[in-house]
Amino acid sequence: MPSVSDHRLIDWERRTSGPLLVAALAFLGAYAWPILQPQLSRAAQTTCSIVSWTVWLLFAADLFVRLAMSEDRWRYLRRNWLDVITLAVPMLRPLRALRAVVALNIIGRRGQSFVRGRVVAYVAAAVVVVGLVAALAVLDAERGHQGANITTFGDALWWAATTVTTVGYGDQFPTTPEGRFVGAGLMLTGIALLGVITASLASWFVERVAEVQAAEERTGEGVSDLAAELRALRAELTALRQEQS
């Protein structure tokens, strides 16, 4: 039976899911804007930076509150190790592309409550969001480097689409270490997420086939019962005729 602290923690996560999702989207917007518009003014860049750090502080405060509400804090940290790692990501300045993982983690963890029971829809949305973030990250890593062939957002989107679906035409590919790191992460994520979609669709087809088979069996049983009743009626009619004769 859940304890009082567990109920408080569940209630806190339920109440903060919406605001944290909005904050995560704002974080992604602040991350994407300078990448999509490299010639952004100094004031706009400062605004994006302020938004990013403000949202990061909100995420950190949320983790500390959840940790304080938990009875076994070490166990809670072990179960939520990804939260700790993603909160440390903004400090890793050489890996700026990883900063979007903070928002992706919040969207993934808190967004589940809004799509509970709709696994395929949730995973499909996750594929789209991860693909867009990966496109931004690889464009940020590649643009301006000698020999790079991903220089526009269109190139980055095409690369992300072919990578996440494991097609890999090879016409666009990352050349920098950071870009390749993003590519490796997108490959693993794509395989996992598309695998979930494939399994869910396969399960759906199996369930539909089972329902059709069950309906056919019920129909067959109904026909058998009807045939038995007809045979019984025929036997009664025959008996009546014999009595009358």
C-alpha positions as a LaTeX table, in Angstrom:
\begin{tabular}{lrrr}
\hline
Residue & $x$ (\AA) & $y$ (\AA) & $z$ (\AA) \\
\hline
Met1 & 0.00 & 0.00 & 0.00 \\
Pro2 & 1.46 & 3.39 & $-1.01$ \\
Ser3 & 2.61 & 5.56 & 1.90 \\
Val4 & 1.58 & 9.16 & 2.55 \\
Ser5 & 4.82 & 10.43 & 0.98 \\
Asp6 & 4.22 & 8.29 & $-2.09$ \\
His7 & 0.76 & 9.81 & $-2.48$ \\
Arg8 & 2.24 & 13.29 & $-2.10$ \\
Leu9 & 4.86 & 12.49 & $-4.72$ \\
Ile10 & 2.27 & 11.12 & $-7.15$ \\
Asp11 & 0.07 & 14.17 & $-6.61$ \\
Trp12 & 3.06 & 16.52 & $-7.15$ \\
Glu13 & 4.01 & 14.81 & $-10.43$ \\
Arg14 & 0.39 & 14.90 & $-11.60$ \\
Arg15 & 0.02 & 18.62 & $-10.85$ \\
Thr16 & 3.37 & 19.64 & $-12.36$ \\
Ser17 & 3.15 & 17.56 & $-15.56$ \\
Gly18 & 1.45 & 20.29 & $-17.58$ \\
Pro19 & 3.63 & 23.24 & $-16.48$ \\
Leu20 & 6.84 & 21.22 & $-16.92$ \\
Leu21 & 5.80 & 20.15 & $-20.42$ \\
Val22 & 5.27 & 23.80 & $-21.34$ \\
Ala23 & 8.65 & 24.64 & $-19.82$ \\
Ala24 & 10.30 & 21.83 & $-21.79$ \\
Leu25 & 8.82 & 23.16 & $-25.03$ \\
Ala26 & 10.09 & 26.64 & $-24.14$ \\
Phe27 & 13.51 & 25.10 & $-23.51$ \\
Leu28 & 13.49 & 23.48 & $-26.95$ \\
Gly29 & 12.39 & 26.76 & $-28.52$ \\
Ala30 & 15.27 & 28.61 & $-26.87$ \\
Tyr31 & 17.63 & 25.87 & $-28.04$ \\
Ala32 & 16.33 & 25.85 & $-31.63$ \\
Trp33 & 16.03 & 29.56 & $-32.36$ \\
Pro34 & 19.77 & 30.42 & $-32.44$ \\
Ile35 & 20.44 & 27.31 & $-34.55$ \\
Leu36 & 17.74 & 28.08 & $-37.12$ \\
Gln37 & 18.72 & 31.76 & $-37.23$ \\
Pro38 & 22.50 & 32.00 & $-36.87$ \\
Gln39 & 22.51 & 35.78 & $-37.35$ \\
Leu40 & 20.35 & 36.28 & $-34.28$ \\
Ser41 & 20.90 & 39.55 & $-32.44$ \\
Arg42 & 22.89 & 39.62 & $-29.24$ \\
Ala43 & 19.75 & 40.54 & $-27.26$ \\
Ala44 & 17.81 & 37.58 & $-28.68$ \\
Gln45 & 20.69 & 35.22 & $-27.94$ \\
Thr46 & 20.81 & 36.51 & $-24.37$ \\
Thr47 & 17.05 & 35.97 & $-24.05$ \\
Cys48 & 17.39 & 32.37 & $-25.27$ \\
Ser49 & 20.17 & 31.77 & $-22.79$ \\
Ile50 & 18.11 & 33.21 & $-19.92$ \\
Val51 & 15.12 & 31.05 & $-20.87$ \\
Ser52 & 17.30 & 27.93 & $-21.08$ \\
Trp53 & 18.87 & 28.43 & $-17.66$ \\
Thr54 & 15.57 & 29.44 & $-16.05$ \\
Val55 & 13.89 & 26.28 & $-17.30$ \\
Trp56 & 16.90 & 24.23 & $-16.23$ \\
Leu57 & 16.54 & 25.66 & $-12.71$ \\
Leu58 & 12.85 & 24.68 & $-12.75$ \\
Phe59 & 13.79 & 21.13 & $-13.70$ \\
Ala60 & 16.41 & 21.03 & $-10.95$ \\
Ala61 & 13.91 & 22.36 & $-8.39$ \\
Asp62 & 11.40 & 19.73 & $-9.47$ \\
Leu63 & 13.97 & 16.98 & $-8.94$ \\
Phe64 & 14.89 & 18.28 & $-5.48$ \\
Val65 & 11.22 & 18.52 & $-4.46$ \\
Arg66 & 10.54 & 14.96 & $-5.63$ \\
Leu67 & 13.65 & 13.80 & $-3.83$ \\
Ala68 & 12.55 & 15.52 & $-0.61$ \\
Met69 & 9.11 & 13.87 & $-0.83$ \\
Ser70 & 10.59 & 10.42 & $-1.31$ \\
Glu71 & 11.04 & 8.18 & 1.74 \\
Asp72 & 14.09 & 6.33 & 0.41 \\
Arg73 & 16.09 & 9.05 & $-1.35$ \\
Trp74 & 18.97 & 6.83 & $-2.51$ \\
Arg75 & 16.55 & 4.34 & $-4.00$ \\
Tyr76 & 14.68 & 7.18 & $-5.71$ \\
Leu77 & 17.92 & 8.53 & $-7.19$ \\
Arg78 & 18.86 & 5.07 & $-8.47$ \\
Arg79 & 15.45 & 4.70 & $-10.10$ \\
Asn80 & 15.63 & 8.20 & $-11.62$ \\
Trp81 & 19.31 & 8.31 & $-12.55$ \\
Leu82 & 18.46 & 9.70 & $-15.99$ \\
Asp83 & 17.02 & 12.85 & $-14.38$ \\
Val84 & 20.30 & 13.47 & $-12.57$ \\
Ile85 & 22.37 & 12.93 & $-15.71$ \\
Thr86 & 20.22 & 15.15 & $-17.92$ \\
Leu87 & 20.35 & 17.94 & $-15.34$ \\
Ala88 & 24.15 & 17.76 & $-15.47$ \\
Val89 & 24.15 & 17.99 & $-19.29$ \\
Pro90 & 24.00 & 21.82 & $-19.54$ \\
Met91 & 27.34 & 21.93 & $-17.68$ \\
Leu92 & 28.98 & 19.89 & $-20.45$ \\
Arg93 & 29.73 & 22.76 & $-22.78$ \\
Pro94 & 31.74 & 20.70 & $-25.35$ \\
Leu95 & 28.57 & 18.60 & $-25.87$ \\
Arg96 & 26.05 & 21.37 & $-26.42$ \\
Ala97 & 23.83 & 19.08 & $-28.49$ \\
Leu98 & 23.13 & 17.01 & $-25.39$ \\
Arg99 & 21.35 & 19.90 & $-23.70$ \\
Ala100 & 18.14 & 19.11 & $-25.57$ \\
Val101 & 18.10 & 15.77 & $-23.73$ \\
Val102 & 16.96 & 17.68 & $-20.63$ \\
Ala103 & 13.74 & 18.72 & $-22.37$ \\
Leu104 & 13.29 & 15.35 & $-24.08$ \\
Asn105 & 13.52 & 13.58 & $-20.73$ \\
Ile106 & 10.84 & 15.83 & $-19.22$ \\
Ile107 & 8.58 & 15.45 & $-22.26$ \\
Gly108 & 8.99 & 11.69 & $-22.22$ \\
Arg109 & 8.51 & 11.25 & $-18.48$ \\
Arg110 & 5.67 & 13.72 & $-17.93$ \\
Gly111 & 3.99 & 13.35 & $-21.33$ \\
Gln112 & 3.04 & 9.73 & $-20.69$ \\
Ser113 & 0.20 & 10.75 & $-18.36$ \\
Phe114 & $-1.52$ & 12.59 & $-21.22$ \\
Val115 & $-1.42$ & 9.66 & $-23.66$ \\
Arg116 & $-1.86$ & 6.72 & $-21.32$ \\
Gly117 & $-3.30$ & 3.80 & $-23.26$ \\
Arg118 & $-2.29$ & 5.26 & $-26.62$ \\
Val119 & 1.13 & 3.72 & $-27.02$ \\
Val120 & 1.45 & 4.04 & $-30.80$ \\
Ala121 & 0.42 & 7.71 & $-30.76$ \\
Tyr122 & 2.88 & 8.46 & $-27.98$ \\
Val123 & 5.77 & 6.63 & $-29.64$ \\
Ala124 & 5.02 & 8.19 & $-33.05$ \\
Ala125 & 5.09 & 11.65 & $-31.47$ \\
Ala126 & 8.33 & 10.73 & $-29.70$ \\
Val127 & 9.92 & 9.72 & $-33.02$ \\
Val128 & 8.95 & 13.08 & $-34.55$ \\
Val129 & 10.23 & 15.11 & $-31.57$ \\
Val130 & 13.50 & 13.16 & $-31.33$ \\
Gly131 & 14.02 & 13.49 & $-35.09$ \\
Leu132 & 13.51 & 17.26 & $-35.00$ \\
Val133 & 15.84 & 17.70 & $-32.03$ \\
Ala134 & 18.48 & 15.48 & $-33.66$ \\
Ala135 & 18.22 & 17.53 & $-36.85$ \\
Leu136 & 18.81 & 20.73 & $-34.87$ \\
Ala137 & 21.67 & 19.17 & $-32.93$ \\
Val138 & 23.49 & 17.85 & $-36.00$ \\
Leu139 & 23.03 & 21.15 & $-37.85$ \\
Asp140 & 24.48 & 23.00 & $-34.87$ \\
Ala141 & 27.43 & 20.59 & $-34.81$ \\
Glu142 & 28.11 & 20.50 & $-38.55$ \\
Arg143 & 27.43 & 23.94 & $-39.94$ \\
Gly144 & 30.56 & 26.00 & $-40.45$ \\
His145 & 32.99 & 23.06 & $-40.40$ \\
Gln146 & 35.20 & 22.29 & $-43.39$ \\
Gly147 & 33.91 & 19.36 & $-45.44$ \\
Ala148 & 30.49 & 19.35 & $-43.79$ \\
Asn149 & 27.58 & 18.36 & $-46.07$ \\
Ile150 & 24.77 & 19.15 & $-43.60$ \\
Thr151 & 24.61 & 22.93 & $-43.84$ \\
Thr152 & 20.87 & 23.72 & $-43.88$ \\
Phe153 & 17.92 & 22.70 & $-41.75$ \\
Gly154 & 16.46 & 20.92 & $-44.79$ \\
Asp155 & 19.61 & 18.82 & $-45.08$ \\
Ala156 & 19.44 & 18.07 & $-41.36$ \\
Leu157 & 15.78 & 17.01 & $-41.54$ \\
Trp158 & 16.49 & 14.69 & $-44.48$ \\
Trp159 & 19.44 & 13.17 & $-42.64$ \\
Ala160 & 17.34 & 12.68 & $-39.48$ \\
Ala161 & 14.51 & 11.04 & $-41.45$ \\
Thr162 & 16.80 & 8.57 & $-43.21$ \\
Thr163 & 18.71 & 7.84 & $-40.01$ \\
Val164 & 15.78 & 7.31 & $-37.64$ \\
Thr165 & 14.12 & 4.96 & $-40.14$ \\
Thr166 & 17.46 & 3.09 & $-40.55$ \\
Val167 & 17.38 & 3.70 & $-44.33$ \\
Gly168 & 20.67 & 5.59 & $-44.42$ \\
Tyr169 & 21.08 & 6.74 & $-48.04$ \\
Gly170 & 24.46 & 8.23 & $-47.20$ \\
Asp171 & 23.97 & 11.42 & $-49.23$ \\
Gln172 & 24.05 & 13.42 & $-45.98$ \\
Phe173 & 26.17 & 12.38 & $-43.01$ \\
Pro174 & 27.89 & 14.02 & $-40.03$ \\
Thr175 & 31.62 & 14.64 & $-40.20$ \\
Thr176 & 32.34 & 16.11 & $-36.76$ \\
Pro177 & 32.70 & 14.03 & $-33.56$ \\
Glu178 & 29.71 & 15.76 & $-31.99$ \\
Gly179 & 27.62 & 15.22 & $-35.10$ \\
Arg180 & 28.51 & 11.54 & $-35.19$ \\
Phe181 & 27.62 & 11.25 & $-31.50$ \\
Val182 & 24.18 & 12.68 & $-32.31$ \\
Gly183 & 23.88 & 10.25 & $-35.24$ \\
Ala184 & 24.70 & 7.25 & $-33.06$ \\
Gly185 & 22.13 & 8.33 & $-30.49$ \\
Leu186 & 19.48 & 8.82 & $-33.19$ \\
Met187 & 20.17 & 5.37 & $-34.66$ \\
Leu188 & 19.73 & 3.66 & $-31.30$ \\
Thr189 & 16.65 & 5.72 & $-30.50$ \\
Gly190 & 15.14 & 5.10 & $-33.93$ \\
Ile191 & 15.61 & 1.35 & $-33.68$ \\
Ala192 & 14.03 & 1.27 & $-30.21$ \\
Leu193 & 11.08 & 3.55 & $-30.99$ \\
Leu194 & 10.28 & 2.07 & $-34.39$ \\
Gly195 & 10.55 & $-1.37$ & $-32.83$ \\
Val196 & 7.86 & $-0.39$ & $-30.33$ \\
Ile197 & 5.62 & 0.89 & $-33.15$ \\
Thr198 & 6.14 & $-2.29$ & $-35.17$ \\
Ala199 & 5.42 & $-4.49$ & $-32.14$ \\
Ser200 & 2.30 & $-2.47$ & $-31.29$ \\
Leu201 & 0.98 & $-2.70$ & $-34.84$ \\
Ala202 & 1.72 & $-6.42$ & $-34.97$ \\
Ser203 & $-0.10$ & $-6.87$ & $-31.66$ \\
Trp204 & $-3.05$ & $-4.88$ & $-33.01$ \\
Phe205 & $-3.26$ & $-7.08$ & $-36.12$ \\
Val206 & $-3.05$ & $-10.24$ & $-34.02$ \\
Glu207 & $-5.87$ & $-8.97$ & $-31.80$ \\
Arg208 & $-8.04$ & $-8.11$ & $-34.82$ \\
Val209 & $-7.42$ & $-11.55$ & $-36.36$ \\
Ala210 & $-8.27$ & $-13.18$ & $-33.01$ \\
Glu211 & $-11.49$ & $-11.17$ & $-32.85$ \\
Val212 & $-12.45$ & $-12.26$ & $-36.38$ \\
Gln213 & $-11.70$ & $-15.88$ & $-35.55$ \\
Ala214 & $-13.74$ & $-15.62$ & $-32.35$ \\
Ala215 & $-16.64$ & $-14.10$ & $-34.31$ \\
Glu216 & $-16.43$ & $-16.89$ & $-36.87$ \\
Glu217 & $-16.43$ & $-19.48$ & $-34.09$ \\
Arg218 & $-19.48$ & $-17.85$ & $-32.48$ \\
Thr219 & $-21.20$ & $-17.79$ & $-35.87$ \\
Gly220 & $-20.34$ & $-21.45$ & $-36.42$ \\
Glu221 & $-21.71$ & $-22.33$ & $-32.99$ \\
Gly222 & $-24.88$ & $-20.37$ & $-33.74$ \\
Val223 & $-25.34$ & $-22.20$ & $-37.05$ \\
Ser224 & $-24.79$ & $-25.54$ & $-35.32$ \\
Asp225 & $-27.38$ & $-24.68$ & $-32.65$ \\
Leu226 & $-29.84$ & $-23.57$ & $-35.34$ \\
Ala227 & $-29.28$ & $-26.78$ & $-37.28$ \\
Ala228 & $-29.87$ & $-28.81$ & $-34.11$ \\
Glu229 & $-33.13$ & $-26.94$ & $-33.47$ \\
Leu230 & $-34.24$ & $-27.57$ & $-37.06$ \\
Arg231 & $-33.50$ & $-31.27$ & $-36.69$ \\
Ala232 & $-35.49$ & $-31.33$ & $-33.45$ \\
Leu233 & $-38.45$ & $-29.57$ & $-35.10$ \\
Arg234 & $-38.30$ & $-31.96$ & $-38.03$ \\
Ala235 & $-38.35$ & $-34.91$ & $-35.64$ \\
Glu236 & $-41.37$ & $-33.47$ & $-33.83$ \\
Leu237 & $-43.23$ & $-32.90$ & $-37.12$ \\
Thr238 & $-42.49$ & $-36.44$ & $-38.18$ \\
Ala239 & $-43.78$ & $-37.75$ & $-34.86$ \\
Leu240 & $-46.99$ & $-35.71$ & $-35.18$ \\
Arg241 & $-47.63$ & $-36.98$ & $-38.67$ \\
Gln242 & $-47.17$ & $-40.55$ & $-37.53$ \\
Glu243 & $-49.67$ & $-40.01$ & $-34.68$ \\
Gln244 & $-52.23$ & $-38.50$ & $-37.05$ \\
Ser245 & $-51.88$ & $-41.33$ & $-39.51$ \\
\hline
\end{tabular}
